[in-house]
Amino acid sequence: MNDIAKVMMNRSRADRQKALAKRYLMTWNTDVTDDEAERMLKHDDFMKDLLKEYMRKELESVLLQIDRIDQERRRKEKMLEMELLLSDLKLRLPDLIDLLS
């Protein structure tokens, strides 16, 4: 478990939400100072909107990863299918050649 996860586990839900919102705000708006971020996050509506946006982006990222994994799985299945077809063809070719002779 990384350090951030350990710190987050030891905080209350409100503190965790505020820390996540602050971290997201600081990465999204690099010009904002700690004091400005704290002042902005005192507005509950702003913090909730910020958290919703953060969670939306995180969920989109997870969905993209799932989609990538699924595409890779399908690609591997197609490759396996092609290998099986080639193997079957390889086994049948000698018989087909004999029939044509």
C-alpha positions in Angstrom: 0.0 0.0 0.0 1.4 3.4 -0.9 1.9 6.3 1.5 -1.1 8.2 0.1 -3.4 5.3 0.6 -2.2 4.9 4.2 -2.7 8.5 5.0 -6.2 8.4 3.4 -7.2 5.4 5.4 -6.5 7.2 8.7 -8.7 10.2 7.8 -12.4 10.9 8.1 -14.6 10.7 5.0 -14.8 14.6 4.9 -11.0 14.9 5.3 -10.4 12.3 2.5 -12.8 14.1 0.2 -11.2 17.4 0.9 -7.7 16.0 0.4 -8.7 14.4 -2.9 -10.4 17.6 -4.1 -7.3 19.6 -3.1 -5.0 17.2 -4.9 -7.2 17.3 -8.0 -7.4 21.1 -7.9 -3.6 21.5 -7.5 -3.0 19.2 -10.5 -5.7 20.8 -12.6 -4.7 24.4 -11.7 -1.0 24.5 -11.1 -1.1 28.3 -10.4 -3.2 27.9 -7.2 -1.4 28.1 -3.9 -2.2 25.9 -0.9 -4.0 28.9 0.8 -6.1 29.6 -2.2 -7.0 26.0 -2.6 -8.0 25.8 1.1 -10.1 28.9 0.7 -11.8 27.5 -2.5 -12.5 24.2 -0.8 -14.4 25.8 2.0 -17.3 26.2 -0.4 -19.1 22.9 -0.2 -20.7 23.2 -3.6 -17.4 23.9 -5.3 -15.7 20.9 -3.5 -18.6 18.6 -4.4 -18.5 19.6 -8.1 -14.7 19.2 -8.1 -15.0 15.7 -6.5 -17.7 14.7 -9.1 -15.4 15.8 -11.9 -12.4 14.0 -10.4 -14.5 10.8 -10.0 -15.9 11.1 -13.5 -12.4 11.3 -14.9 -11.2 8.4 -12.8 -14.1 6.3 -13.9 -13.5 7.2 -17.6 -9.9 6.1 -17.1 -11.0 2.8 -15.6 -13.5 2.3 -18.5 -10.8 3.0 -21.0 -8.5 0.5 -19.4 -11.2 -2.1 -19.3 -11.9 -1.5 -23.0 -8.2 -1.8 -23.8 -8.0 -5.1 -22.0 -11.1 -6.3 -23.7 -9.7 -5.4 -27.1 -6.4 -7.1 -26.3 -8.4 -10.2 -25.2 -10.4 -10.2 -28.5 -7.2 -9.8 -30.5 -5.6 -12.7 -28.7 -8.7 -14.8 -29.4 -8.6 -14.0 -33.1 -5.0 -14.8 -33.2 -5.6 -18.2 -31.6 -8.5 -18.8 -34.0 -6.3 -18.0 -36.9 -3.5 -20.3 -35.5 -6.1 -23.2 -35.2 -7.3 -22.6 -38.7 -3.7 -22.6 -40.0 -2.9 -25.7 -38.1 -6.0 -27.5 -39.5 -5.1 -26.4 -43.0 -1.5 -27.6 -42.5 -2.9 -31.0 -41.5 -5.3 -31.2 -44.5 -2.9 -30.0 -47.2 -1.0 -33.3 -47.7 -4.3 -35.1 -48.2 -5.6 -32.4 -50.6 -2.3 -32.6 -52.6 -2.6 -36.4 -52.8 -6.2 -36.0 -54.1 -5.1 -33.6 -56.8 -2.2 -35.9 -57.9 
